[in-house]
Amino acid sequence: MAYELITANRNYSSWSLRPWVLMKELGIHFTDRVEPFTKPVNWDEFRAFSPTGQVPVLRDGARTIWDSLGITMYLAQRHDGIWPLDEEASAFAMSAVAEMHGGFSALRNQCPMNVGVRVQTGPMDTALAKDVMRLKELFEMGLHRFGGPWLAGPDFTAMDAFFAPVVFRIRTFALDVGAGQAWVDRMLALPAMREWEDAALAESWREESHEAEVGAAGKIVEDFRAT
């Protein structure tokens, strides 16, 4: 079995992080290929390897699997540990993953992923406050119901991987997720997350539209990225 996982810039590519950290933490070997964002829309370049012109993409021999959720479901058919063994925990994790994949639009739009900076913002609008409240609720619910230390029980699963990009957003924008901060801190200390962050900070290239997004979100008060 020879997987190739194609992702984009570590600093910006939130959806790329999901299968990357999942495969790293579960010990699923893959060749790591980075195709950086060079402009706001990379359709022409990415279409060479991605049916949607987007990342992430998993290649399994001649087979191409796209979208972070599609990749996760594909891996779940072939590897143990993607979902919790406990049936109730698995149902919770699958529902939360679907919610994360299709929702939280205010969080995505107003708090873009930029691993290397810290941003000071003004008061939240109603939509963002609702998304942050729901994050807090999901984190606390999972930790309380299934005993932690991960969101759906004692083991790292797809639920933790799908909320991994949110971890960096929470830190970048100083979002309050209540008791869920314990899980955020655990995630930030995870070797795979530290590896991703180190690579993000080492990146020297910048993409103008992604930089504009984070600049519009608030005042950048710290920037730890390589110059």
Secondary structure, 3 states (H helix, E strand, C coil): CCEEEEECCCCCCHHHHHHHHHHHHCCCCEEEEECCCCCCCCHHHHCCCCCCCCCCEEEECCEEEECHHHHHHHHHCCCCCCCCCCHHHHHHHHHHHHHHHHCCHHHHHHCCCCCCEEEECCCCCHHHHHHHHHHHHHHHHHHHHHCCCECCECCCCHHHHHCHHHHHHHHHHCCCCHHHHHHHHHHHHCHHHHHHHHHHHHCCCCCHHHHHHHHHHCEEEEECCCC
